[in-house]
Amino acid sequence: MTRNDVQIVLRLPKVIRDRADALIPSLESNPTIAALGKVTRSKVLRLALVRGLEVLESEARAEP
């Protein structure tokens, strides 16, 4: 973690954990993502969180 990182503990359903784990092999074969180092469950969940926030922010901007 960097100095600006904060630790957040989340309880997630097993199905979410399993979905994140299932993505690891395909993300490992993505050269852009693999260049960032070992693809772990935590990294997959961070990526999903960032991408999900981007979608929610975009939707919020588009609302009338």
N, C-alpha and C positions, 0 to 999 in steps of 0.2 A: 504494500500500500504506500501511497505517497502521502506527503504531509497534508494535502487537501482532502484525502479520502476520509470517509466516515464509515464505521461499521454499522450495518443495519441487519437485524435478525428478522427473518420472515419465516412464517410457517406456510408451507405450500403443500397442496395435495400431492400424493405420490404420483399421480398421473402427470403432473407438471414436471416433476423431477425426471420421470421416465422419458417424457418428450424431449427434455433438454439433453439427457444422455443419448437418446437416439440421434440427435443432430451432430454429435461429436465427430463421427467418422466422415460425414460429408463436409463439415467445416474444416477438418484436418486436410482434406483434399483441395480446399480453396487456397491458392497461393497467397492471396492478400491477407487472409485471416491467419494462416499457418505461419506467416512471416512474423507475427506478433508473439510467437512462442507456443508452448504446449497448450493445446485446446483442452480446457477443463470444464466441468459442469459450471463452476462459478463464472468463467468467462462467457459461456453460452448464455447464462442467465443475465449477466450484465449487458451483453449485446441485445438480448431480447427486450430488456428494460429500456435501453436507450432508444431502440427502434420503435417500441411501443409508445414511448413518450413523444417521439417525433410525430407519430400518427395522431395522437390525441391533441397535440399542440396545433397541428395542421387543421384538424377538424374544428377546434375551438376558434381558430382565426376565420374559418369559412362560415361560421354560424352568423345568421343575420342579427 
